[in-house]
């Protein structure tokens, strides 16, 4: 089931994607369930928004694909390498990544994102799938020069607009069957099966929950495959995850 968060007639709503329509939900399904209002709204009449705004944080995993770890000049870590993005970095489909004046090199990283469905703390790996509400698509935008200069990742990855999410949340995803693909101005730059992740989604959720209490609506970015590279003002970025959809954003300078 695909869940959308959208703007229609100056109101923010939630709906279930049904063909070319949205079946409106009575409220945020993370907290209000899947009760519908009975209204159907054509997709063509709405503006899709980031499908979730994390209540507290975006947890990210670095170097979770072997080829990406190698292209970054290092080995893959034995345990998930975690860092955070603030929820103020989140934007949605059709929005614009703003390149900060402090950076001369911004780079794309296309990723699968996990949306947490209930409070999770010290979760066992085997129980972790029960804490996942669904999956969406993410771009981990990075000011690479700032990341290297700072020697840690918070500022370089945490600028406003640096975490596009969308277009929808898919509540059921066969990770073993799908791929993540990134296109820059229509040219494929990243393409890999999700099975190439070193640490699986249940392992990541469990590991993160040992450090942070995960709240409903929190998002986990699961890492990016090889092929990261720079983007500049005027570029168009697309990240597609099979079974979910394609997230599209533009780029401009601050």
C-alpha positions as CSV (number, residue, x, y, z in Angstrom):
1,X,0.0,0.0,0.0
2,X,1.3,3.4,-1.0
3,X,0.7,6.3,1.4
4,X,1.0,9.9,0.2
5,X,1.1,13.2,2.1
6,X,-0.2,16.0,-0.1
7,X,-1.5,19.5,-0.4
8,X,-4.9,20.1,-1.8
9,X,-7.1,23.2,-1.6
10,X,-4.6,24.8,0.9
11,X,-4.8,21.9,3.3
12,X,-2.3,19.1,4.1
13,X,-3.8,15.7,3.9
14,X,-2.9,12.0,3.7
15,X,-4.2,9.4,1.3
16,X,-3.8,5.9,-0.1
17,X,-2.7,5.8,-3.8
18,X,-5.4,3.9,-5.8
19,X,-4.6,4.1,-9.5
20,X,-4.8,7.7,-10.6
21,X,-6.6,8.8,-7.4
22,X,-5.9,9.3,-3.7
23,X,-8.3,7.8,-1.2
24,X,-8.3,10.4,1.5
25,X,-7.4,9.3,5.1
26,X,-9.0,10.8,8.1
27,X,-5.6,11.7,9.6
28,X,-1.9,10.9,9.7
29,X,-1.8,7.0,9.4
30,X,1.2,6.8,11.7
31,X,-1.1,7.9,14.6
32,X,-4.7,7.7,13.3
33,X,-4.6,4.4,11.3
34,X,-6.2,3.9,7.9
35,X,-9.7,5.2,8.4
36,X,-10.8,6.9,5.2
37,X,-13.1,9.9,4.7
38,X,-14.7,8.5,1.5
39,X,-13.3,11.2,-0.7
40,X,-11.3,10.4,-3.8
41,X,-9.0,13.1,-5.1
42,X,-7.2,12.8,-8.5
43,X,-3.5,12.7,-8.2
44,X,-3.2,15.3,-11.0
45,X,-4.9,17.8,-8.7
46,X,-2.6,17.6,-5.7
47,X,1.0,18.5,-4.8
48,X,2.9,15.7,-3.2
49,X,4.8,16.6,-0.1
50,X,7.5,14.8,1.8
51,X,5.6,11.7,2.9
52,X,6.7,12.2,6.5
53,X,8.3,14.9,8.6
54,X,10.3,13.1,11.3
55,X,9.3,14.0,14.8
56,X,12.8,14.1,16.1
57,X,15.5,12.9,13.7
58,X,16.8,11.3,10.5
59,X,19.3,8.6,11.3
60,X,21.7,7.8,8.4
61,X,24.1,4.9,7.7
62,X,27.4,5.6,6.1
63,X,29.4,3.2,3.9
64,X,26.8,0.5,3.8
65,X,27.6,-0.7,0.3
66,X,31.1,-2.2,-0.2
67,X,31.8,-0.5,-3.6
68,X,30.8,2.9,-2.1
69,X,33.1,2.4,0.9
70,X,35.9,1.6,-1.6
71,X,35.2,4.6,-3.8
72,X,35.4,6.8,-0.7
73,X,38.9,5.5,0.0
74,X,38.2,3.2,3.0
75,X,37.0,-0.1,4.2
76,X,33.4,-0.9,5.1
77,X,32.8,-0.6,8.9
78,X,32.1,-3.8,10.8
79,X,29.0,-2.2,12.4
80,X,26.6,0.4,10.9
81,X,28.2,3.8,10.8
82,X,25.6,6.2,12.1
83,X,25.1,9.9,11.8
84,X,22.2,12.3,12.0
85,X,20.4,14.9,9.9
86,X,18.0,17.4,11.5
87,X,14.4,17.2,10.5
88,X,14.8,20.7,9.1
89,X,16.8,19.2,6.3
90,X,13.7,17.4,4.9
91,X,12.0,18.5,1.7
92,X,9.6,16.7,-0.7
93,X,9.1,15.8,-4.3
94,X,9.5,18.7,-6.7
95,X,11.2,20.8,-4.1
96,X,14.6,22.4,-4.5
97,X,18.0,21.5,-2.9
98,X,19.7,24.8,-2.0
99,X,23.5,24.7,-2.3
100,X,24.9,26.6,0.6
101,X,27.3,29.5,0.0
102,X,29.8,27.8,2.4
103,X,30.3,24.8,0.0
104,X,32.0,24.5,-3.3
105,X,31.2,20.8,-3.8
106,X,27.8,19.3,-3.2
107,X,27.2,15.6,-4.0
108,X,24.2,13.3,-4.4
109,X,23.7,10.0,-2.6
110,X,20.5,8.1,-3.6
111,X,19.1,5.8,-0.8
112,X,16.3,3.6,0.5
113,X,14.7,5.2,3.6
114,X,12.9,3.4,6.4
115,X,10.0,5.0,8.2
116,X,9.6,4.0,11.9
117,X,6.1,3.1,12.9
118,X,6.3,2.8,16.7
119,X,8.6,3.6,19.6
120,X,11.7,1.4,19.4
121,X,14.4,1.0,22.0
122,X,16.9,-1.9,22.3
123,X,15.0,-3.8,19.6
124,X,16.2,-7.3,18.7
125,X,17.1,-7.9,15.1
126,X,14.4,-10.5,14.7
127,X,11.7,-8.1,16.0
128,X,12.9,-5.1,14.0
129,X,10.5,-5.5,11.0
130,X,7.6,-5.0,13.4
131,X,8.8,-1.5,14.1
132,X,8.9,-0.5,10.4
133,X,5.9,1.5,9.1
134,X,7.1,1.5,5.5
135,X,9.8,2.7,3.0
136,X,10.4,5.7,0.9
137,X,13.1,7.2,-1.3
138,X,15.8,9.6,-0.1
139,X,18.7,11.8,-1.3
140,X,21.5,12.2,1.2
141,X,22.8,15.5,-0.1
142,X,26.3,16.2,1.1
143,X,28.6,19.2,1.2
144,X,31.6,17.0,0.6
145,X,34.2,19.7,1.2
146,X,32.7,20.7,4.5
147,X,32.4,17.1,5.5
148,X,36.1,16.6,4.9
149,X,37.1,19.9,6.4
150,X,35.2,19.4,9.6
151,X,36.4,15.8,10.2
152,X,32.8,14.8,11.1
153,X,29.6,14.8,9.2
154,X,26.9,16.8,10.9
155,X,27.3,20.2,9.2
156,X,28.2,18.8,5.8
157,X,25.1,16.7,5.6
158,X,22.7,18.7,7.7
159,X,22.0,21.9,5.8
160,X,18.4,22.9,5.2
161,X,17.0,21.0,2.1
162,X,19.7,18.3,2.3
163,X,17.2,15.4,2.9
164,X,14.7,15.1,0.1
165,X,12.1,12.3,0.8
166,X,9.3,10.9,-1.3
167,X,7.3,10.5,-3.4
168,X,5.2,8.1,-1.1
169,X,5.6,5.6,1.6
170,X,5.3,2.0,0.6
171,X,4.1,-0.1,3.5
172,X,5.2,-3.4,2.0
173,X,8.4,-3.7,0.0
174,X,10.3,-6.8,-1.2
175,X,13.8,-5.5,-0.6
176,X,15.4,-8.6,-2.1
177,X,13.7,-7.8,-5.5
178,X,14.4,-4.1,-5.9
179,X,17.1,-1.7,-6.9
180,X,18.1,1.9,-6.2
181,X,19.0,4.1,-9.2
182,X,20.1,7.7,-9.2
183,X,20.0,9.9,-12.4
184,X,21.6,13.3,-12.8
185,X,20.0,15.2,-15.7
186,X,18.6,11.9,-17.0
187,X,22.0,10.1,-16.9
188,X,22.3,7.0,-14.6
189,X,25.0,7.6,-12.0
190,X,24.1,5.0,-9.4
191,X,22.4,1.6,-9.8
192,X,22.5,-1.3,-7.5
193,X,20.3,-4.0,-6.0
194,X,19.2,-3.3,-2.4
195,X,20.6,-6.7,-1.5
196,X,24.1,-5.2,-1.8
197,X,23.6,-3.4,1.5
198,X,26.2,-4.7,4.0
199,X,23.9,-4.3,7.0
200,X,20.2,-5.2,6.4
201,X,17.3,-3.1,7.4
202,X,16.5,-5.2,10.5
203,X,20.1,-5.0,11.6
204,X,20.2,-1.2,11.1
205,X,16.9,-0.6,13.0
206,X,18.1,-2.8,15.9
207,X,21.5,-1.2,16.1
208,X,20.2,2.4,15.9
209,X,17.6,1.6,18.6
210,X,20.5,0.7,21.0
211,X,21.8,4.3,20.8
212,X,18.6,6.4,20.1
213,X,15.0,5.9,21.0
214,X,13.3,5.8,17.6
215,X,10.0,7.5,17.5
216,X,7.0,7.1,15.1
217,X,7.9,9.0,12.0
218,X,11.6,9.0,12.5
219,X,13.4,8.1,9.3
220,X,16.5,5.9,8.7
221,X,18.6,6.3,5.5
222,X,20.2,3.0,4.7
223,X,23.3,4.0,2.8
224,X,24.2,4.7,-0.8
225,X,25.8,2.5,-3.6
226,X,28.8,3.5,-5.6
227,X,28.7,6.3,-8.1
228,X,28.2,9.4,-5.9
229,X,29.2,12.6,-7.5
230,X,28.7,16.4,-7.7
231,X,25.7,18.4,-8.6
232,X,25.4,22.1,-9.3
233,X,22.7,24.7,-9.7
234,X,20.3,23.9,-12.6
235,X,20.7,20.2,-12.3
236,X,17.8,17.8,-12.0
237,X,18.2,14.8,-9.6
238,X,16.1,11.6,-9.7
239,X,16.3,8.7,-7.4
240,X,14.1,5.6,-8.0
241,X,13.6,2.6,-5.8
242,X,11.6,-0.2,-7.4
243,X,8.3,-0.8,-5.8
244,X,8.1,2.7,-4.4
245,X,8.6,5.3,-7.1
246,X,10.9,8.1,-8.2
247,X,11.8,11.1,-6.2
248,X,12.6,14.2,-8.3
249,X,14.1,17.5,-7.1
250,X,15.8,20.5,-8.7
251,X,18.9,22.4,-7.5
252,X,19.7,26.0,-7.1
253,X,22.4,28.1,-5.3
254,X,21.6,30.0,-2.2
